[in-house]
Amino acid sequence: MATESTTPIKRDELNRIVIEPVSRVEGHGKVTLLADDDNIIREARLHIVEFRGFEKFIQGRPYWDVPVVVQRLCGICPVSHHLAAGKAIDRLVGAERLTPTAKKLRELVHFGQILQSHALHFFHLASPDLLFGFDSDVAKRNIFGVIEEHPDIAVQGVKLRKYGQEVIRAICGKRIHGTGAVPGGMNKRLTAAERDTLLADIDQIIEWALAAVKLARDYYLSNQPLSVEFGTMPSNYLSLVRPDGALELYDGKLRARDAAGQFIFDQHSDQDYHEYIEEEVRNWSYMKFPYLTALGSENGWYRVGPLARVNNCDYIDSPMAEEQRLEYKSYGKNGMLHAPLAYHWARMIELLHCGEKIRELLLDPEIRGTDLINRGNTRRNVGIGVIEATRGTLFHHYEIDENDLITKANLIVSTTNNNQAMNESIRQVADKYLSGQELTEGLLNNIEVAIRAYDPCLSCATHAVGKMPLVIELRNQAGEVLDRLQKDSNGQFS
């Protein structure tokens, strides 16, 4: 595992290289590298520099507003937040057991969300690096370069994403920031015309998804040892699984494995997540650092998302995706792949799985049922909703008062769960590929490639409140500092 040097760093004596903003990710972040005069990297950190206080400003709102409000966290993965919040408020009204039609509609829109988001990331954001090379001409290393030189791949990416968005529109009324989940169920039926329109294209979507798996697989296998070694480190993994160990994206129990594939825990209730996961803050980022309580902050960090889910599950219940999973697992020791670039392969296996499950649900007669709401008969003051969002396990936790107003909220977003892992990968890449080199744009892009593999959504992940580091300086017209006030991450002023 890469770690920062234990030798004390005199930061003011080192050269500072800043990558800002990190490109081709959702949200805003920067990377700071500290190098000595021999260009040996002494420190590498990912800083999340934007702040969004959703955990604070939803306090005082009625709980039924929350599924609509929190999806404004993001325009790429709003459905994930919508459904996680929906599951939380189901528990507030004692209606966590949905009607068969309501549950299947939620699963359908969830598969559409993951399909469109995986397609966006792989084809639009990641493929320029994979198709042209990490240090290729920056003028070509973008989606426009892909359109020009690989038009068939670009078109498939666009149409895959469009299809996923059409699934969302059919169920939620809009492609982005629609409505659907309400306490105890769903607010809209799927019409016969909407179902038939989606069915007309699903076979082509699955065919393109299978081709995308092959593209990611062929890249990983033909670019060894780079693809295996780049930013790679062993880690723990966390995800939801079904009771029988199958891949589960909407509902399930928590499972954690170590780097050797051994269980840390299995089938733990998502309602008790706070007993197994803790969070800490650091003074150089607005994004928190979660870890498994039993292992402590130093050894308990973990990864989530497609890599974790495919590593963690025992099987996938769609035949084509399961066939691809078995091949994927055959290339890992104990069935575990640890390379960040393996995220792309796992991501496309999930893309294929979503296509297969969408077809299965569209052909299910219950998807057009009329019983959409379970009113519930129990009122609770705490509601927790956990879901496998596109980028990994997503936790929404709400508490309400006697007036049904939110008094407390805690969100552990998928990218937050991957925070320490991204920093570890950055350090690995900086140490192996940048140290001692003359730093060029192409070499610095290696850092961004490592970050991009995790498909981070930085906008979603910055919600820490009350422990934000802050520096206020008072300067005169000449720019001289007259006074300075600093608040550390522990809330202390100096």
Order of alpha helices (4+ residues) and beta strands (2+ residues): beta-beta-beta-alpha-alpha-alpha-alpha-alpha-alpha-alpha-beta-beta-alpha-alpha-beta-beta-beta-beta-beta-alpha-beta-alpha-alpha-alpha-beta-beta-beta-alpha-alpha-alpha-beta-beta
